[in-house]
């Protein structure tokens, strides 16, 4: 199992007729659902080609940037406060469960020999301006969750940190985008080149981590903002289909010439990741169809897509520990002689484990997903397969998840 850097918050819906949603939101919801599914599959299998097939993180950051720009029609302080309110409670619940479990297994202020720093760093579980701490090398839990479970639990939290910083910087990024679109879009990639070539180095670990996240995915976030602001629509129609594949192929070329493969995929190559994600996301946003209703082939999946979008934060935060638990439980089947002798291929297959993973994710949605509704000031729902209806100024309208 591997760990990838992985989105997820959304912004308020545009003002619109009661009971309707922006047509383009359906396309974005589809992209977000595909991104979440691909993240889970990648973290289970570690297949290096999956980030090339669909750059989930770039897509998720671009969609979040698009919705953040749409929200910034309102005062910036109000928008940032709303984003933090929606993002942090699911993290706090994860922290209550995870930190309590780590403490019960012996983790504490003396774990790293610096009690004062331990307490200070623990505040990152409250406001993750840097990576929240976790215990390393913990034993498994009675054969149901494998060893070093805390590391798997904390793995996705880099995204929460990166997203929070992007939210805080968005008002400045939006002003810069309006003043200097090309410079603002390309600045993160230029920073990635500077890091890759060694022209820029920073001491320590925490500050370089934040800047690496920005250099890798900042261009995608700004690209989403540019799409919302209409910057891409002002370009000649032939420009994006001509330039975007070239940018993506440069990223692919760079990866292939720097040992791309299992154990050394795009996640360990920030510059290649930045270029490939930027080029691919640029094409996806250029297509961006406006669906007045779900296409016929997608209608059977509409409920699942809505569920994934409504519980995106919960799914992202808990999916790694679900993968670890599913793999641990599945490995126990090797202890049944009849299965080991008769169906070894089934026990070695990743697909049954994937089914178990999604069953466990579904359990987490039922157990913890309601926190996302409370954070959104909505009535808690166990299994939200349709958008909630909320009263606004005396009328009723649908509200997009994350609004």
Secondary structure, 3 states (H helix, E strand, C coil): CCCCCCCCCCCCCCCCCCCCCCHHHHHHHHHHHHHHHHHHHHHHHCCCCHHHHCCHHHHHHHHHHHHHHHHCCCCHHHHHHHHHHHHHHHHHHHHHHHHHHHHHCCCCCCCCCCHHHHHHHHHHHCCCCCCCCCCCCCCCECCCECCCHHHHHHHCHHHHHHHHHHHHHHHHHHHHHHHCHHHHHHHHHHHHHHHHCCCCCCCCCHHHHHHHHHHHHHHHHHHHHHHHHCCHHHCCHHHHHHHHHHHHHHHHHHHHCCCCECCECHHHCHHHHHHHHHHHHHHHHHHCCCCCCCCHHHHHHHHHHHHHHHCHHHHHHHHHHHHHHHHHHHHHHHHCHHHHHHCHHHHHCCHHHHHHHHHHHHHHHHHHCHHHHHHCCCCCCCCCCCCCEEEECCEEEECCCCC
